[in-house]
């Protein structure tokens, strides 16, 4: 598997240049490719290559933004015969609108509708939300009723208050009321791709405004199997936090559920190895119980304090007096998204949101 930056290759620029030249005869494909590869292109990472492509492409486009957008639209129609939709390399089209269209709301909003049907515009739309606020949100509410599922998803995904790898939207983190009509319109969308975005948007909202998501969960409960699935996925942060109201919503109570023989089998763990632990679980209720099982690793941080991260084991029905032995391994292999610090760490089991006793283990080099 190659590096992601290598999606921007000579072959890609050849096909792109040819597609543009076919709808824009004055476009000089050879000069465009030469301009792309001038300077330190080989040293650029993928996002830098994407931005660089946008800037070079702009140099070969008409100065008039409306004319440039028209050519991009024609180019995309031409490219659809040569590439599959969703090819990540073409995200520079969305970037083009973000950079050069920020002062032309009407043309850019129309361009997003067209471009997102070929390559997602969820990142590019965010500066427009920040600049135009309710005017942009109103436009996105209209998108949520669009016939194309990519446009409907853009309404939900683009308006997420905390979209990963993108700029946050502070006013939506503070008060997401204006985007709730989008989620209402899409809660029973025929596309799972769209419904999953609705769930992710709700999960974002839950991080800053849990009561809003709890109210929606109560209102949507039992409407359809789709809304129930959205609420479950959209409540995942609240469930991990052991939020009492969401636990109650799902009937997840820890009364008469017994944890025993909780033990860490590897009290000393080397970085690169696995923490091994086990425990027994018994539903001592007289009726079957849904039990959400999780465990928390309290990682030692650089300043010596502990930071808790919750991992899900399972969520299923346990019969009365069903004694179950559970064994798990937790990896301490080096990964780019987490730095491990040697010293004492902690582990606990969480049963329906209730955390058990905490056991210690030591992480060593």
N, C-alpha and C positions, 0 to 999 in steps of 0.2 A: 504494500500500500504506500503510495507516494505522499509527499508533504502537501498540505492543503494549499500552500502558496503556489504550487506548481499547476493549479487549475488555470493560472494565467501563463499560458505557454504560447509559443510561436503558432502552433496549430490553432489555438483558440483565437488569436488575433487575426489570423488568416481568414478563418470562417466569419468572424465578426466583420472584418473589413469588407469582405465580399458581400455580405448581407446588406451592409450600409450602402456600398457602391451601387448595388442593384436598384436602390430606391432614391439614391442621391448621387447622380452621375458625376458631379464635380468633386466628390469625396476621393482623395488620393490615398488609396489603401497602403501603398508602399511607404509613403512619407509618414503616414499614421503609425505604422509598425516601427519604422526607424525612430520616430519620436518617443514611442513607448520604451524602447530599449536603450535610449540615450542615458548616460550617467550610470548610477549605481543600482540599476534595476535588479541585478542578481542578488544584492544584499538585502533587498526589501522583503519584509514578511508579508503575509497574505493581505492583511488589512491595508498596509502601506501600498501594496500593488493595486488594490482595489481603488484607493483614493487617487493614486497616480493615473490609473486608467481613466477615471472620471475627468481629471484635469486635462489630460492629453486629448481625450475625446472632445471635450468642450472647445479646444483650439481648432478643431476641424468641423465644428457645427456652426450653423448660422448664429449671429450675435443675438438676433431676436429670439427670445425665449419661447414664444408661441410657435414659431417656425421650427425651432429645435425639437420641441415636444412632439410636433406633428411628424417629424422625421424619425424620432425614437419610436413612436407608435407604429409607423410603417415598417421600420426595421424589425421590430418585435414580431409583427405579422409574418414577415419574411423568415425570421429565425425559427418560428414555430415548425417550419418544414425541415429544419436542420438539427434542432436540439429538442430535448424533452423539456417540458416546463419545470421550473424549480431548480435549474442548473445554477449553483451558487455563484459562479463567476459573473453572472449577469446582474448581481446585486448593485453593481455600479450604476445601472439605470436609475434605481431608486435613489442612490447617492447623488446623482446628477440633479434630481428634482430638489433634494434637500439643500444642496449647496447653491444652485443657481435660480431656484424658484421660490425661495422663502418670502420674497416681496410680492409675488403674484399668486395670491391665494386661490383665485378662481381657476386659473390654468393648472396649477399644481394639484388641486383637489381632484380635478378631472383626470390628470395624468396618473395619480395614484390608483384610481379605479381601474385604469387600463393596464398599467404596468404590473400591479399586484396579481393579475390573472396569469402572469408569466413568471414573475419572481417577487417574493414577498417584500412589502414595503414597511414592515412593522417598526424598523429602526428609524427610517427616514421620516416617518410621519410625526415623530415626537417633538422635534423643534417647532413644528407647526402648532402642536397642542400648547406648547409653552408660550409661543408668540400670540396666537389667536384665541387661546382658551376656549370659551363657550362656543364661539363661532365654529371652531374646528370640531368640537364635540358634537354640535348639532349636525354637522356634515356626516360624522361617523355614525350617528343614530340613523341617518338615511341609508348609509352603507349596510347597516345591520338588516335592512329589508331588501337588499339587492338580490337578484336572481342567481348570481355567481357565488359559490361557496368561498372562494378565495377572498372576495371583497367583504363578505360577511365576517370571515375570520379576521380580516384586517381591522374591522371595527372593534372587535373584542381584544385581539392581541396587541394592537397598536395603542390601545387606551389603558393597558395594564399599568397601575401606579408604580410597580417595581419590576418592570420587564428586565430579566437577566441580560447582562452584557450591554445594556442600553442606559441612556440617561433616565434617572427617576423623574417623576412628575410631582413636585412637592405639593401643589394645590390639590391634586387628586389623592395623595397620601393623607392629607389633612381632612378632605371632605370629598368622597367619591360619588356623591349624590347624582351628579350630572351624567355619569356613565352607567348608572343602574338601568335606565331604559334600554341600553344596548343589550345588557345581560338578560333582561326580561324578554326582549324580542328573540333572543337566540337560545333560550333555555331548552326548547324542544326542536332545535334545528335538525334537519334530516342527516346532516353530516357530523360524524363523530369527531372529525378534525376540528370543526367549529365548536362543538360542545366541550371538547377538551380545553380549548382556549378559554371558554367561559369559566370552567373550573379553575384554571390557572389564574384568571383575573380575580375570582373570588378569594383564592388563597392569598393573593397579594393584598387584597383589601383586609383580610383577616389579621394581617400582621400589624396594621395600624388601627383598624376599626372592627374589632371582633364582634361587637354587638350588632353591627349591620349584617354581618354574615349569619349570625345566629338567628336574626329576625327573618332573613331570606330562607334559611334552612327550615324554620318552622312553617313558613308560608308555602314553600314548594314541596314539602314532605308529602309523599304519596300521590302527587299529581300524575306523574308518569315514571316508568323505570329509568327514563333518561334523566329527569330532574333529580331523582334519588342518587343516581351515579355521579352527577355533577356535584351535588352537595357533598357526597362522601369524599370525592377527590379534592374539592375546594376547601374542605375542612381539615385537610391533612396536617397543617401546621397547628391548628387548635387541638387536634387529637394528640399530636406529639407533645404539646404543652400540658396535656391533661386538663384542659379547660372543662370545669364541671358541667356547664350547660350543654356542651356538645356531647360529652359522655352520657349525660342524661337523655339527650335527643336519641341516642342509639341504644339506650338501655344498658349501658356498660357500667355495671356496679361491681365493686370488688368484695362485697359482703359474702362471707363463708367460702371464699376461694383461698385455699391454703397453699402456701409456698413452703417447701421443705427441702432439706439436703442441698441447699445452694452452696456450691463450692467452685473455687477457681482451681483448675487442675494444673495451671502453669503460673504459679505466683511470681515467678521471675520470667520476663519475656524479653528476648533480644529484638532490637529494631530489625525488621525484615522477616520476623517469624509471626506466629499466631498466638493470641490469647485463647486458651481453651477453658470453657466453663460448662457447668451442668446444674440442673435443679429438677425437682419433682413438683408437679402441679396437681391439685385435687379439687374438683368442684364438689363442695360439701353441701350444696343446696339440694333440695328435694326435686328440683326441676332442671331441665337443660339450661345452660347459660352460655351466651355469647361472650367469649373472652378475647380481648385484644391484648396480645403479649408483645412487649417491647423490652429492650434493655438499654441502659444508658452508660456510656463511657464518659467518665469525668477526666478529660485530658489535662495534663499539666501543661501550662503555658509558659512562655519565656520569662514572665515576671514572677512565676512561682504559684500563681493562683490556678484553680481548676475551672475548666469550661466544659459544660455538659452537652453531649450530642446523643440524640435518641435514635435507635435503630429498631425497625419493626421486625418481629419474628413471624407472627401470624395473627389472624383474626378468624375464629371459627367457633362452632358450637361444641361444648363439652357436656357429656351426659352426667347425671348425678353419680357421685363417688367414682368418677373416672380418673384414676391415677395415671399420670403421664410423665415419663422421663424425657427431658429436653436437653439436648447437647448442642452447643454452638461454638464456632471459631470466629474470632475477630482479627482481621489482618492488621499487622503493623508494618506491612511492606511500604517502602518509600514511594510516595506519589507526589505529583506536582502541586496538588491542591491542599496538602496538609504537611506541616512541619512537626515532627515529633521531638519531644524534649524528655530526656532521661529523668528518672526519679519516680516517686510514688504517684500512681494513678488510682482511680476508683471505678468500680463496676456495680451496677444495681439492676434489679429486675423490676419492670413496671407492669402491673396487672390492672387493666381497665383504668389507666391513669393514675393509679396509686403506686408510689415508689416503695420498694422493699428496703431492707437493710442494705448498707453499702459495704462491699468488701474491697480490700486494697490489693494492688499488685504493683510490682516494680518493673519499670522499663529500663533496660540497659543497652549500651552500645554493643 
